[in-house]
Amino acid sequence: MSVDLFEPFQLGDLTLSNRMVMAPMTRNRADEHNAVTPLTVTYYQQRATAGLIITEATQVSPAGVGYPATPGIHSETQVTAWRKVTDAVHALGGRIFLQLWYTGRISHPSLLPDNATPVSASAIRPDGQAVTYSGMQDYVTPRALNIEEIPHIVAQFKHGATQAKRAGFDGVEVHAGNGYLIDQFLRDGSNHRSDAYGGNLPNRMRLLNEVLDAICEVWPAQRVGVRFSPENKFNSMSDSDPQAHFGYFTAQLSTRKLAYLHVLEGDMQGKTSAMNYRELRIKFAGPYMANNGYDRVRAETALRGNAADLIAIGVPFLANPDLVRRYKEDLPLNTADQASFYGGNEHGYTDYPFYKKETEVA
Ligand SMILES: Cc1cc2nc3c(=O)[nH]c(=O)nc-3n(C[C@H](O)[C@H](O)[C@H](O)COP(=O)(O)O)c2cc1C
């Protein structure tokens, strides 16, 4: 089957105008209430021609925060602020899912209520430093969650999903990648538990399954996506056999009739990969969304080779609000400014220019 990047895609009951998805990207520009601002409304609206936008990771609870100035979805103020984003994107015919986030050990007491110790699957300190309001600080050794606390984590995800519905999102993506709390349970480098949430694969997947069960009480499964990053070393992560382990997790997810499986293929920073992702794609019965270093040519090759149904694109969407048009018409791209990725004002956020041909200049 030969498909085109610019053809519509049927995602459950939603029709996407094309197969280009804006990948989730944290931009650290939320206000003092961890609410998105009018600038964020502009940022997402500028990118509404993506077939689907997946928002920046958004904490489901004050206890799930891991960085300065990231948005939440737990308070009414945050819901009201996000509603302006979803309305603006919908007004242009776009679709938008909220990425639900709980950072776990990738946090710091100074960011958490009552200076709490961050929680994780196990008390294993990640290498590296947390970004805090007073600069970079070494990660601390997290506290392993007690088994009795896990229902509360699940309830926080469910609350976030409920709030996302009230904020007008088309669906939610569970962030089960990049070394955050759910991923800390999935991968064996960070999960050394010996109870029902550690050890074998069903146990390591239990938290994700419980989160999905709870969210699917609020949303139909066809509006719920999951993100994995089996090989990503980011945030001090490792797994002894990602091919086998994520093959199992994927096969389990396959029975749920989810909106999609979103996979960050390979390592985010090195852009290297040792895994066979086609095996995951085959194991998953629903739509497979590929990500990591896809440009137009690679995206089209993947779609035509049936290696993916949707392509999520990060940095090029950050720097090119009209990326769909630029890819379609083979126009040159803006260069991304790394210095303004995380935090700041409109510079590097809403001021990337739309393409103008000489003939288009008024
Ligand atoms: C500035 C920035 C912020 C990111 N924030 C998130 C995030 O909030 N959630 C997430 O799952 N991935 C996040 N990522 C990873 C991207 O979604 C994506 O996987 C990565 O950029 C690779 O895709 P690309 O090569 O198309 O850019 C972020 C990446 C960048 C560059």
The ligand as a MOL file (V3000), in Angstrom:
LIG
                    3D

  0  0  0     0  0            999 V3000
M  V30 BEGIN CTAB
M  V30 COUNTS 31 33 0 0 0
M  V30 BEGIN ATOM
M  V30 1 C 12.7030 21.0610 23.0300 0
M  V30 2 C 12.2770 19.6310 23.1460 0
M  V30 3 C 11.3560 19.2700 24.1200 0
M  V30 4 C 10.8960 17.9430 24.1980 0
M  V30 5 N 9.9280 17.6360 25.1250 0
M  V30 6 C 9.3260 16.4180 25.0830 0
M  V30 7 C 8.1690 16.1600 25.8750 0
M  V30 8 O 7.6470 17.0210 26.5880 0
M  V30 9 N 7.6360 14.9160 25.7940 0
M  V30 10 C 8.1650 13.9270 25.0170 0
M  V30 11 O 7.6460 12.8120 24.9880 0
M  V30 12 N 9.2560 14.1700 24.2410 0
M  V30 13 C 9.8130 15.3940 24.2360 0
M  V30 14 N 10.8610 15.6680 23.3880 0
M  V30 15 C 11.2650 14.6640 22.3950 0
M  V30 16 C 10.5320 14.8980 21.0650 0
M  V30 17 O 9.1540 14.6060 21.1830 0
M  V30 18 C 11.1110 14.0010 19.9460 0
M  V30 19 O 11.0370 12.6810 20.3760 0
M  V30 20 C 12.5600 14.3420 19.5970 0
M  V30 21 O 12.7200 15.7330 19.3630 0
M  V30 22 C 13.0250 13.5690 18.3650 0
M  V30 23 O 12.2150 13.8860 17.2630 0
M  V30 24 P 12.7670 14.8580 16.0900 0
M  V30 25 O 14.0530 14.2550 15.6140 0
M  V30 26 O 11.6930 14.8790 15.0430 0
M  V30 27 O 12.9900 16.2110 16.7160 0
M  V30 28 C 11.3810 16.9610 23.3160 0
M  V30 29 C 12.3420 17.3220 22.3670 0
M  V30 30 C 12.7720 18.6280 22.2650 0
M  V30 31 C 13.7650 19.0020 21.1950 0
M  V30 END ATOM
M  V30 BEGIN BOND
M  V30 1 1 1 2
M  V30 2 1 2 3
M  V30 3 2 2 30
M  V30 4 2 3 4
M  V30 5 1 4 5
M  V30 6 1 4 28
M  V30 7 2 5 6
M  V30 8 1 6 7
M  V30 9 1 6 13
M  V30 10 2 7 8
M  V30 11 1 7 9
M  V30 12 1 9 10
M  V30 13 2 10 11
M  V30 14 1 10 12
M  V30 15 2 12 13
M  V30 16 1 13 14
M  V30 17 1 14 15
M  V30 18 1 14 28
M  V30 19 1 15 16
M  V30 20 1 16 17
M  V30 21 1 16 18
M  V30 22 1 18 19
M  V30 23 1 18 20
M  V30 24 1 20 21
M  V30 25 1 20 22
M  V30 26 1 22 23
M  V30 27 1 23 24
M  V30 28 2 24 25
M  V30 29 1 24 26
M  V30 30 1 24 27
M  V30 31 2 28 29
M  V30 32 1 29 30
M  V30 33 1 30 31
M  V30 END BOND
M  V30 END CTAB
M  END
